[in-house]
Amino acid sequence: MTDTAPRPAVMSDESPTTDVRRIGPAFRTSHPLASGPVVQPAPTVDGFVETFLGELNYGQGTLLSQSTVNDQYLALARTVRRYLMADWLETGTRRRQTQQKTVGYLSAEYLLGRQLGNNLLATNLQDIAQVAMERCGIDIATLRAQEVEPGLGNGGLGRLAACFVDSLATMDVPCIGYGIRYEYGIFRQTFEADRQVEVPDSWLSLGNPWEFPHPERQVLVSFGGSTETTTDADGRERCTWTPDWQVIGMPYHYMVPGHRNGVVNTLRLWSARATQAFDLQIFNSGDYAQAVRAQTTAENISKVLYPEDSTPQGKELRLQQQYFFVACSLHDFIDNTLPADFDLRRLHQRIIFQLNDTHPVIAIPELMRILVDRKGFAWDEAWEITQKCFAYTCHTLLPEALEVWSAELLGRLLPRHLEIIYRINEEFLEEVREAHPGDEMLVRRMSIIAEHPERAVRMAYLATVAASKVNGVAELHSQLLRDKVLPDFSRLWPEKFTNVTNGVTPRRFVRLANRRLSDLLTETIGDGWVTDLDRLRELEPYADDAGFREQFRAVKQANKERLTTLLRVRDGLELPPEAMLDVMVKRLHEYKRQTLKLLHIVSLYDDVVSGRVPAEQVTPRTFVFGAKAAPGYHLAKEIIFLINAVADVVNADPAVAGRLSVAFPANYNVTLAEKLIPAADLSEQISLAGKEASGTGNMKFALNGALTIGTDDGANVEIRRLVGDEHFFLFGMTEPEVEELTARGYTPSAVYESDPQLRSTIDLLASGHFTGGDRQAVAPVVDNLLHQDSFMVLADFRAYLDAQARVDAAYADPDAWSRSAILNVARSGYFSSDRSMRDYLERIWHA
Ligand SMILES: *Cc1c(COP(=O)(O)O)cnc(C)c1O
């Protein structure tokens, strides 16, 4: 980058002349409509058609007769947008006027899913829009299918953020969701010769009607350079950071509508821009690549989402992304949201920044820098303020997933922040020494700075030291967090640690995804459940009503048929619509144990082809997988290959025709989840106990009437407790048993030797039966299972097969199964993200 950072193209209010184009808030007018929105007339079909055609003609610049599906989709989206706009503007005005505390949700990921359907639901325009489109000769489903979902997240963590902002809007809690507007979201997965191939997700290429750029709120972010400490006139030490280079953060606003309550909150996602588009002198000299180099470097920051899930990426660009978005967000709130004369000693009364995992933790030294270097606070006072303004959510138990940044890199990119972190650490370690004199081992263990293998900053420790509260995401996880991940910290500050069990939004994952079930629920218990999910309890008596069970089964069957049709059209898969639908969808990760599911399938197939079990005795099942693997996670990609290879052979073998089929539709995302989950009979939640922090997929399934087969892990524990043991298929080692086996020494090959069925299953896999005789192709997975098996798949194999036999037996009694499924729905209201938000408000935010 250039040494002399060019002045950014930001027009501030201090612009000395009037002939510059002003971006800042420049005009005031006394027009009667100046301070309130023009309200869209109450929706009617006629009005909707007229607005839609107007958007098509005047917004898209085309005629209905000439328009493409994309034109129509964009015009429909802009029509729906109009019905939200007045509420959005009014919510903004109301939020500015009241002095209520705001939740600043800081998350590097938001896995939003499609917007059109959700916004039609929020505005209660679904039916009007459908009829209006029919009048125009348009099938609204085709337009919905045109939307590319914003895949600005990897999986559970990003989807959680999306559920949380939905709930806060529905509860009318002031919230700004802060994140990154990645130009390319999570890659699109395709399969070639059964192997995952990643295709860039250019989700913005056909236009995005849901975002609003706000150049008047852009922010300048600095990187690199050096710091200098001087003493000012009052004898106080002042630090100045002279950065090397800067980028502009351009905010894009997204509507976050509450459910039919007139509230629309804001999601503010940052896009990186160069301070200067290009260097005209260099351009004129003919070196075009050099002329745009600075621009490319700057804009790379928000170019692409790192496709890693549960494993951190220690890359410089990743750190740039993290600092970029939190620096923009803090600046946005302190300088552009609070009144200019706001007394920052009261900052915590107006904001709580919730750190969604460690990705935004660099916000802590950034706030210290703002307070001390820019606003002139003394260190201690700044620290007091900072501690009250942050809370931290930990999302993992895997030690390898805890983010650590090398001090060398951090110091090079953010020299002032590294100094601040060192000082925070010094003062913290003093506190530890005072509490535990003479225990230097403890001091070293708790230090925010690790010294080996290189000097590095432990971001989870920094978050824990600074945050007012630290929470895990399910009861078991929070307990293990206290006992295993951060035991020294929980002993020092027991009151700092708390739990908030995750949840999912019932709007998207029940009402929108499962219209048939929703209509049945509403007919039966009224529609209050959509915003008060505990009301599902009222369904319990209907579990014993044969007529209701019949209706419930009809809903499930119709959902299965919808899915079968979709997978035929989308993936060319031919699936029997009557079989039990056994679904495992989530990121591909060893700890989640997709291989255990695969071994189950192979063992069933093996039973039949070896003649041990007559095909007629096998419960017809369709196994569905959905999973993306991080592109650099080689073993995960081998597992994907093997699932596809097994699917090919099982689906083509007449010996199991009509009994076993395996589907692995590519590109599992929110849109596909909305189709798959409502159709599922069985939910696979089979992680090794003590490894899955919570899971939220498990909640979506239970709420849609699937029964769970699962380990005692994450939120499975709470699901089982609530729905009841008889309605949940528990298997496998508990977390203490896993610990004990680890301590004893686990030898997977010994398990293999001792269980003939496991041996036969693995031998069939290893023989190359599923890979055209190619034994090499299966070796990476098979060898790993036999010689390493870090997540104890073989150790839980027997228990898993036994539990699956119980599943078969239960499924043979449709009435008992439906009863259990209904009770799963009725007793899962606790897993609404509305409840999670209430818990955050009560235990952490006090907003
Ligand atoms: C809910 C969801 C997840 C999280 O699933 P888990 O089973 O909890 O890991 C991941 N991806 C998508 C698309 C989801 O909707």
The ligand as an ORCA input file, in Angstrom:
! r2SCAN-3c Opt
* xyz 0 1
  C     -29.806    -24.819     11.105
  C     -28.780    -24.856     10.038
  C     -27.485    -25.301     10.325
  C     -27.068    -25.804     11.697
  O     -27.307    -27.189     11.748
  P     -26.728    -28.089     12.947
  O     -27.372    -29.415     12.728
  O     -27.173    -27.457     14.221
  O     -25.262    -28.123     12.791
  C     -26.554    -25.341      9.319
  N     -26.880    -24.955      8.067
  C     -28.115    -24.542      7.749
  C     -28.409    -24.157      6.346
  C     -29.107    -24.468      8.718
  O     -30.324    -24.023      8.393
*
